Amino acid sequence: MPNYLSPGVYVEEVEAGSRPIEGVGTATAAFVGLAEKGPVNAPTLVTNWSQFAQTFGGFLEGSYLAHSVYGYFLNGGGSAYIVRIGANGHAPSAQA
C-alpha cells in the first residue's frame, strides 16, 4: 500500500482477475405427510427437531413424517418446510 504524503486525488489500479465465489448453504428440504397436530395444507418452516415436535407432535403410528424429519435433522439438516396432510384436517385414527 503506497503512502500518500499530500492531499489530492490518487488513482490506484487493482488486479482485475476473477474472484472466488463464496459457498453458502442453499439446501432446504420439504416433507409432506401425516402428523398429530399443526397447520393443515400450509407449508411451515422448521429449523430443528424440537420445533417440529412442538408444532406437529411426535412419532405417529402409520406415518413416516416424524421419522423422516428426525433423521434429516439428526444428519445435519438445516431448515425444512413441513406440510401436514390429512382427511378434513384430522389425523388418521389408530387402527386396532
Salt bridges, closest charged atoms under 4 A:
none
